[in-house]
Amino acid sequence: MVLEKLVRLEHKMEITEEKMNKWEVKLESLSLNIDEQMKRWEDIFLSKLVKMDKAVNKTETFVESVRDIQLQEQSRINDLYQESVEHFKILSQNESEMYGQHINSMLESMSSKIEEVGAAEKRIGKSMELMQHTFQQDQGRFNQSFDLFLENTKLQSNKTINKLFAKQQKVAVTACASSSQRFSDNVVRFSTVNFHIGINNIDMFKSSGKFVSESPGLYYVSAHIYTNTQGGVFYVKKNSRTIASSASDSTSTHSTNPISAIVKLQPKDTLHIHTSLYIHATYSCLSIMKVR
């Protein structure tokens, strides 16, 4: 009977291993899809950065054009001013009294135009400063949004990959009682571990008798309890809740009694065998395996 169950358990482990291989293929495919998605996102943002560069180049070209126009206008005004001054000097020498008032009016008009040009230059300078400040703000917001998007994408990808790894992780343990005794807290210790995989807290399991889930999934638990107590009851418990129970033979002084169950566990959930019976070390063993 025990050998037959062990053969079935080994067959289930082989099936589980085949499923794990399929999961590894799926994980590789998912990783390729994630890489392709990240490449598409990078292309999109590179395209946006190119557009930003083009906008900057257009702004710089516009600023340079305004400066050239301003310099040309100022040069033209200066030349006109010099020509007017020379012309006025000649006229003033010949007909100073006749044209005195007219010259003063012209000079005042020229001064007014120069002041207008200066005011226009200041307005252009302020507009350029405002455009540069606005551009820097937009660029800063864009950089922050881009960095936040990349960070969120990285976190989501890591969470997805970690979930897939947790689903395909192999977890199993087979252990037996090391000495015959009645446990004071009714939690049977299987401290002789014959095999385990994917369990980091195996020492805690050996000392406490409680298997602590480290990854979520569907688990198969099977135990054989050897006792000389007739009609004694023992249980499989998830945390503090009973999920399966069995009893020893009521007609035999010594019996080996099996119990098994399938249970879904989340991280930090516990499994243990609970009984007040006197347990013999020989033939009293426990096996737990993650099947999905």
C-alpha positions in Angstrom: 0.0 0.0 0.0 2.8 2.5 1.0 4.9 1.5 -2.0 1.9 2.0 -4.3 1.3 5.5 -3.0 5.0 6.3 -3.4 4.9 5.1 -7.0 1.8 7.3 -7.7 3.5 10.2 -6.0 6.6 9.7 -8.2 4.4 9.6 -11.2 2.7 12.9 -10.2 6.1 14.5 -9.7 7.0 13.5 -13.3 3.8 15.0 -14.6 4.6 18.1 -12.5 8.1 18.3 -14.0 6.6 18.1 -17.5 4.3 21.0 -16.6 7.2 23.0 -15.2 9.1 22.5 -18.5 6.0 23.9 -20.4 5.9 26.8 -18.0 9.6 27.5 -18.7 8.8 27.7 -22.5 5.9 30.0 -21.8 8.1 32.2 -19.6 10.7 32.5 -22.3 7.9 33.5 -24.8 6.7 36.1 -22.3 10.2 37.5 -21.8 10.5 37.9 -25.6 7.1 39.7 -25.6 8.2 42.0 -22.8 11.4 42.8 -24.6 9.5 43.6 -27.8 7.0 45.8 -25.9 9.9 47.7 -24.2 11.5 48.2 -27.6 8.3 49.6 -29.0 8.0 52.0 -26.0 11.6 53.0 -26.5 11.0 53.8 -30.2 7.9 55.8 -29.3 9.8 58.0 -26.7 12.8 58.3 -29.0 10.4 59.6 -31.7 9.0 62.1 -29.2 12.5 63.2 -28.2 13.4 63.8 -31.9 10.3 66.0 -32.2 11.4 67.9 -29.1 14.8 68.4 -30.7 13.2 69.7 -33.9 11.1 72.1 -31.8 14.2 73.4 -30.1 16.0 73.8 -33.4 13.0 75.8 -34.8 13.0 78.0 -31.7 16.7 78.6 -32.0 16.3 79.4 -35.7 13.4 81.8 -34.9 15.5 83.6 -32.2 18.4 83.9 -34.6 16.1 85.3 -37.3 14.7 87.9 -34.9 18.1 88.9 -33.8 19.3 89.3 -37.4 16.2 91.4 -38.2 16.8 93.5 -35.1 20.4 94.1 -36.0 19.5 95.0 -39.6 16.8 97.4 -38.4 19.1 99.0 -35.9 21.9 99.4 -38.5 19.5 100.9 -41.0 18.3 103.4 -38.3 21.8 104.3 -37.4 22.7 104.9 -41.0 19.6 107.0 -41.5 20.4 108.9 -38.4 24.0 109.6 -39.5 22.7 110.7 -43.0 20.1 113.0 -41.4 22.7 114.5 -39.1 25.1 115.2 -41.9 22.2 116.6 -44.0 21.1 118.8 -41.2 24.6 120.1 -40.6 24.8 121.2 -44.2 21.4 122.8 -44.1 22.1 124.5 -40.8 25.3 126.0 -42.1 23.4 127.6 -45.1 20.0 128.3 -43.6 20.4 127.7 -39.8 17.7 130.1 -38.8 15.1 129.0 -41.4 15.4 125.3 -40.6 16.4 125.4 -36.9 13.0 124.5 -35.6 12.4 121.9 -38.4 15.7 120.2 -37.5 14.9 120.1 -33.9 11.6 118.5 -34.7 13.3 115.9 -37.0 15.8 115.1 -34.3 13.1 114.6 -31.7 11.3 112.3 -34.1 14.4 110.3 -34.7 15.0 110.1 -30.9 11.4 108.9 -30.5 11.9 106.2 -33.1 15.2 105.1 -31.5 13.3 104.8 -28.1 10.6 102.7 -29.8 13.2 100.4 -31.3 14.8 100.0 -27.8 11.4 99.2 -26.3 10.7 96.7 -29.0 14.1 95.1 -28.4 13.2 94.8 -24.7 9.9 93.2 -25.5 11.6 90.7 -27.9 14.1 89.9 -25.2 11.4 89.2 -22.6 9.5 87.1 -25.1 12.6 85.1 -25.8 13.2 84.6 -22.0 9.5 83.5 -21.6 9.8 81.0 -24.5 13.0 79.6 -23.1 11.5 79.3 -19.6 8.3 77.6 -20.9 10.4 75.2 -23.0 12.6 74.3 -20.0 9.4 73.7 -17.9 7.9 71.5 -20.6 11.1 69.6 -21.0 11.4 69.0 -17.2 7.8 67.7 -17.0 8.4 65.5 -20.0 11.6 64.0 -18.4 9.8 63.4 -15.1 6.9 61.7 -16.9 9.2 59.6 -19.0 11.3 58.5 -15.9 8.1 57.7 -14.0 6.7 55.7 -16.9 9.9 53.6 -17.3 10.0 53.0 -13.5 6.4 51.8 -13.5 7.0 49.6 -16.5 10.0 48.1 -14.8 8.1 47.4 -11.6 5.1 45.8 -13.5 7.5 43.6 -15.6 9.3 42.5 -12.4 6.0 41.6 -10.7 4.9 39.6 -13.7 8.1 37.7 -13.9 8.2 37.0 -10.2 4.7 35.7 -10.3 5.6 33.3 -13.1 8.7 32.1 -11.3 6.6 31.5 -8.2 4.1 29.5 -10.1 6.6 27.2 -11.7 8.9 26.8 -8.6 9.3 23.2 -7.5 8.4 22.6 -3.8 8.4 19.2 -2.1 9.5 17.6 1.2 9.4 14.0 2.6 10.2 13.6 6.3 9.6 11.0 9.1 9.3 11.1 12.9 12.7 10.7 14.5 11.5 9.3 17.8 8.4 7.6 19.3 6.5 10.0 21.6 3.3 11.9 22.3 3.7 15.6 21.4 2.6 18.0 24.2 1.2 20.6 21.8 -0.4 17.8 19.5 1.8 18.9 16.6 3.7 16.0 15.2 7.4 16.7 14.4 8.8 15.0 11.3 12.4 16.0 12.0 14.2 13.4 9.9 14.0 15.0 6.4 14.7 12.5 3.6 14.2 14.9 0.7 13.3 18.5 0.2 13.5 21.1 -2.7 12.4 24.7 -2.9 12.1 25.2 0.9 14.3 27.8 2.6 12.9 27.4 6.1 13.4 23.6 6.4 15.0 24.0 9.9 11.8 25.7 11.2 9.8 22.8 9.7 11.9 20.2 11.5 11.7 22.0 14.9 8.1 23.2 14.8 6.4 20.4 12.8 4.7 23.1 10.7 5.3 23.5 6.9 5.2 27.2 6.0 4.3 28.0 2.4 6.8 30.3 0.6 5.0 30.5 -2.7 1.3 30.3 -3.6 -0.2 27.3 -5.3 -2.0 24.0 -5.1 -0.3 21.5 -2.7 -0.7 17.7 -2.1 -0.2 16.5 1.5 0.0 12.8 2.4 0.9 11.2 5.8 1.1 7.8 7.4 0.8 7.6 11.2 1.9 4.4 13.1 0.3 4.1 16.6 -0.8 1.5 19.1 -3.8 3.5 20.1 -7.1 2.0 19.0 -9.6 4.3 17.3 -7.5 7.4 17.8 -8.2 10.5 15.6 -5.6 12.6 13.8 -6.0 15.6 11.4 -4.4 17.6 8.6 -4.7 21.3 9.5 -4.2 24.4 7.4 -3.3 27.1 9.8 -5.8 26.3 12.6 -8.5 24.9 10.3 -9.0 21.1 9.8 -9.0 20.1 6.1 -8.8 16.3 6.5 -9.1 13.7 9.3 -8.6 10.0 9.8 -8.6 7.4 12.7 -6.5 4.4 13.7 -7.9 0.9 13.5 -10.3 0.2 16.4 -9.6 -3.6 16.3 -5.8 -3.7 16.1 -3.3 -2.7 18.8 -0.8 -1.4 16.1 -1.8 0.2 12.8 -0.4 2.4 10.1 -3.0 4.9 9.1 -2.9 7.1 5.9 -4.3 10.5 5.4 -4.1 12.8 2.4 -5.5 16.1 1.0 -5.2 18.7 -1.7 -5.1 22.3 -0.4 -4.5 25.8 -1.9 -1.9 27.8 0.0 -0.9 31.4 0.0 2.5 32.6 1.3 2.9 32.1 5.1 0.0 29.6 5.3 0.9 26.5 7.4 0.2 22.8 7.2 0.7 20.2 10.0 -0.5 16.9 11.4 -2.4 17.3 14.6 -3.1 14.5 17.1 -2.8 13.6 20.7 -1.9 9.9 19.9 1.3 8.3 20.9 3.3 8.2 17.6 5.8 5.5 16.8 8.8 6.7 14.7 8.7 3.6 12.4 6.4 4.2 9.4 5.2 7.6 10.6 6.1 9.9 7.7 4.8 13.0 5.9 5.1 14.2 2.3 4.1 17.6 0.9 4.4 18.6 -2.8 3.4 21.7 -4.8 1.5 20.3 -7.8 0.6 23.6 -9.5 
